[in-house]
Amino acid sequence: MSALSCQHLLRIQDLKSDDIHLVLDTARSFKEVNEREIKKLPTLRGRTVVNVFLENSTRTRTSFEIAAKRLSADAVNFSAAASATQKGESLVDTAQTLDAMGCDLVVIRHRFAGSPQILARNMRAHIINGGDGKHQHPTQALLDLFTIRERFGRFEGLKVGIVGDIVHSRVAGSLAPGLAALGAEVVLIAPPTLLPARPEVLGATTTQDLDALLPELDVVYMLRIQQERLEAAPFPTLREYAMLYGINRERLALLKKDAIIMHPGPVNRGVELTSDAIDTARNLLLYQVNAGVAVRMALMYLLIGGEPDGSVA
């Protein structure tokens, strides 16, 4: 079994380009497993995976749980409502408690950036960042990279536009540098109040004019407007935002013939995407969800090991 060059996945920059391709290649094998009638493998039997989700999540938490169970690991879900953090326990104490229980891998989602690093410093287990504040969401980036590579077969020469709430987006914080590292051109598209101060840190350029750039894009990646994270009013109304930056029937007509639309979900229907844009075959949102299970299976396998059956090597 090939191994990753890192012990944890705390941010996308922890992975070298070869690591990313190894994850994507391994995920392809697991995706084939997930298309079988019997999807379960004995690969991680006897291993314990703990999902520490101290921020609400549906897709990511469920995807990690399914991934662990399909690899025959013992999956334990640890939510904010049922945790001792509600009683004042610190994250360091939580980490040390979990460490004493001897778990093998911990997936953490937390509303504060840097939380995965705290676990990594206080636990012997492997740590995967399932999303930390406005910082990063590396497994989302990997499933998005998998989707793009499966569709185009490459990253070099592709032009990817990431549209919307960039400044609050941990998805953009991982996806943009991941794409740039693999040779794609990344443009961040948003009103000025939603653009980062230093886009070059993400390996990207910026523009405010979506319509001018749409005909050049291979991938149109739409971000959810995170109303729960908006500290002030960065645009007058959602209706005006949708008029300027939403994908609708008219903007679908501007796309290249083979261009695709992506979205990390959940969608604010009528804001980032109209029903026309959601229902088009160009929209790969559900493919991304499906790919997420395979990618997370691949990460678990590569981080904590095991011998898969002959179909995954």
N, C-alpha and C positions, 0 to 999 in steps of 0.2 A: 504494500500500500504506500503510495506517495503521501507525503505529509506537507502541511503548510509550514511556512517559515516563521510563523508567529504562534504563540501559545493562546492568545485571546484575540477576539475580534471586537475591538473597542471603537475603531473608526476605519473608514475605507483605506486610509493611508497605511494601515498596518499590513495590508496585502501588497506584495509586489505584483507586477503585471503577470508573471508566471503563476503566482498564487491565484489570481482572479481567473485565469484560463483553466487552472486545475479545478477550481470550484465549479465553473460552468461545464467543463467536460464531465465531471462526476455527477453533476445535477442532471445532465442529459441521460445518463444511465439510470438514475433513480426515477426520472420522468417516465421512462419506458416501464419500470417496475410499477409505477402508479397507474399505468393503463391496463394492467392485468386484472383479471377477475379477483385473484387473491393477491393483495398488495403488501402483505406483511413479510418481513425478513427477520432472521434471527441475529442480525449484525451486532446490535448493542444490547443483547440480553445480559441482564445483571448490572447494567449501568443505570444511574439515576440522573435524570434531568429535571431541574427545578425551574419553573417559570415564575420569576418574581416580577409581577406586573403591578407597580404602584401608581400607575396612571391608566385610565380606561383604554381598552383596546378590544376589538373583536377579531379582525382579520389576522393581525400579527400573532396574538396569543393562541388563537385556534390553530393557525398554521404551524406554529412551533409544537403544539401539543400533538397534532396529527403526525407531524414528522417524527417525533420521538416514539410514538406508539407504533408507527409503521416499521421502525427499526427495532422494535421489541424492547426499547428502554422503558424503565419505570418513570412515568411523567407525573410530576407533582406541581399543582398550580397554587401559587401563593399570591393572594390579592391584597390590596390596600385595606379593604373593609375588614378582612379577617386577620390582619397582621398586628404585631405588637407595636408597629410604628404609630398606630392610632393611640397608643398609650404612652407615647413619648420615647420609645426605643430608637436609638440612633441607627443610621445605616451601617455604621461600623459594627455595632452590636449585632445587628441582623446578620451581617456577613460572617461574623465569628461564630454565631449560633449555627448557621447553615454549614459552615466549615466543619464544626464539631460533629455534624451528622454524617459527614463523609460523602456528600454528593459529588458527582463527577463533572457536571456542567451546569452552569446557571445562566439563564437568559434574564436580563433585567430591562424593564422599561420604567422610566422615572421622569417626572416633570422637570427635574433639575439637571442641567448639563454637568458632566463629570462624574455622575453616579456610578457608571460601570468601572471607572478607574478606581473608585473607592473599594469596590468588591475585589477587583484584581489585586489590590495591595493587601487585602485582608483575608484572602481565601487561597487554598491550594487548587481549587477547581478551575476549569476553563470557563471563561466569561464571554458571553456574546451580548453585545449592545442591541437591545430591541427597540431603541429610540430613547434619547436623553434630551429632554427639553427642546431647545431650538438648535441643538448642536448637530447630531448625526443620527442616521438610521441605516447602517451599512448593509444589513440583509435586504432591505427594500432596494437599495442600489444594486445589489447583486442579482436579484430577481429581475430587475429592469434591464440590466446588462445582458442577462440570459435571454430575455425576450427579444431584445434588439439583435443580438448575435444570431438567434434562431431565424429571425426574419430576413436579415441582410447578409449573414455569413461573415461579417467583418465589422470593424469600427473605423478603420482608416478611411478618410474621405467622406464620412457621414457628417451632416450638419444637423445638430440637435438644438431645438429651441425649447427652453424650460420657461413656462409662462405662468405668471401669477404672483402668489404671495411668497416671493423668494426670501425675504428678510426673516420670516418666521419659520421657514421650512427646513426641518432636519433632513427631509428627503433630498432637497436640492443640495444641502451641505455635504451629502455623500455622493450623490449621482454625478454632479458636475465634475468634481476632481477625478472620480472613477472613469468617466468618459474621456476626460482630457488625458489621463495617463495611458489610455489605450489608443489614442490617436484621433479621436473624434473632435470636431469643432463644436464648441458649446456657446450658445448665446442665451443670456438671461433677458426675458422680455416682461416688462411690468411698468406700471406707473412709477415715477421717481420715488414716491414714498414707500414702495415695496421692494426697491432694489438695494442690495448691500453696498456699503460704503467702499469696499475693496473687492470688486469682483475678480481681480487677478489672483487673489488667494485661492479662489475656487477653480482657477484655470479657465475663466470665461470672459467674454465681453458682454456688453449690455446694449439694449435699445428699448425705446418706448413705443416703437411703431410696429405692431404685430402684422398689420395688413401688408406692409412693404416687404416683410421678410418671409411670410408664409409660403410663397411660391418656391423659395429656395430650400425649404426644410425637408429633411428625410423623416425626422421624428418630431412630432409636436407633443411635448410632455406638459400636460396641464396640471397645475397644483391646486389643491383645495384652498379656498379662502378660509383661513383659520380664525373665525370670528371670536373664538374663545381666547385667542392670544393677542387680539388687536388692542394695544394700549390706548390708542386714540383713533380718530377717524381718518384713515389714510386715503380715502376717496369719498366723494359725496354720498353715493348710494350704491347698493349692489346692482341696481338696474343700470346705472351709468357704467359701472365696471363691466357688466356683461356686454353692453353695447360696444365697448372698446376692446375687450380682451377675451370674451367668450367665443367658443367655437359654435357656430350656427350653420344653417344651410348655405348661406352666402359664402362663408369662409371655407366651408368644405369644398366649394367649387374652385377655390384658389390653390388647393393643395396639389403637389406633384402626383402623378398617376400612382406611384407606389409608396407614397408617404403614409405613415401610420400615426395614430393618436394613442397616447398613453395617459394614465391617471393613476395615482396611488390609492385612490378611494379613501373614504366614501365621497361620492360626487354630490356637490350642491347642484341638483338638477335645475337647469335654467340659468345658472350663473357661469360656471366654467364650461359646461356643455349643455346644449339643448337636447331635446329628445332625438332630433335628427342625428346629432353627433354621437349620442350614446348608442343608438341602434345601428349605426353604420358598421360594415365589416372592417373598416379601417381601425375601429376602436378595439384595442387589445386588452382592455381592463380585466376581463375574465380570464384571459390567457395569463396575465400577470399573476392573478390570484392562484391559478393552477401551478404556475411555475414556482411560486413561493414555497410550496410544500417540498418540491424536489430540491430546490436550492438549500433550504434549511436542513433537509436530510443530508445533503452533501457536506454541509458545514459540520454537523454533528459527527458524521463518519470521519471526516478528516481531522477533527480536533481530538476526539476521544477514542477513535480507532475501532477495530473490529474486523472480522473477516466476512464480507458479504458473500452471497452465493455467486455462482459463476457468471451471472449476468452483469455484475458490477465489479469492476476490477480497477 
